[in-house]
């Protein structure tokens, strides 16, 4: 069975200040604290801001996290509610990943099964 993960994409909302770095945006610390809860519950693999001028960022949920639960959690983010960020939740097929045995990439065909 193909491995999939759920990703929360954060894009700048109407309150985002262009030219201001992500961690200098007003209220961003509330966003970070909100997602630290998922980290402490073991439901978040990784997350962080994009470093280009477009801004925003993404969070990658752990395997098995309920998509509906993640949608509700993301919508409750104080920075989403306050207009600093918008969200898009997407399911991502892990098409290649590092093998734990030899540290090389293992490409997966379109169907997701290893060759």
Steps between C-alpha positions, in 0.01 A plus 500: 500500500640843413614713789315831527528790741276799556656842451368833624617779272497845655484796266508868589157635584367855480674600826845379381751786464701458177874539548482407870667167586271220620616507861460880514134489393267624774347206689704224334608371842136395562512293180822330615352423843187362337699250293731407787195325644500262200873441547449411867221258402724330242276614214742726314811382314638836393401855425630847444498809284604540140799732481423675172319832463165328437481398868281235654613153593384144553443232758528128432272290719611162632367185335156404619386847607131538419453752216180640649671551837787677322257724307330606823833557672638707211184711481527571875851646458490855644693630197247347261210641698670841512576510127879479521500159328272300276505122477479231237504137611633250249570127496852429379624173350851432626653425162853453623671490834835413649543133583590450862749225412721668242404871505418501127176617341243237408289622208145370484308450178177696445290225667704533818627141513874437517646335192 
